[in-house]
């Protein structure tokens, strides 16, 4: 009977590192767009030209800004999770379920590269 592996090979870790770095680049681009939307750096200074006061429109804009702020916060958390995954790669602990200690399947890590638990462990948590 073959002993289960307790970590991914250096080649596997390099593959995941590339995947995470690409996702990190995309995440930073998205985060910068969201921040720009919140700070009005992308509106070219035309926000108040030709517009009359309209309470409904202002309320809608406030709600929209709150939604964008929530998206930005989620994106920032995603970036932090990806950075933590890169640290686990450097420590060679990436892909090990923090509950069971077994390797998380590659398919799951390709879909959710910042995962720290296997599907079974995640479902058991609920």
Helices and strands as residue ranges (DSSP letters): H 10-39, H 55-90, H 106-111, H 119-125
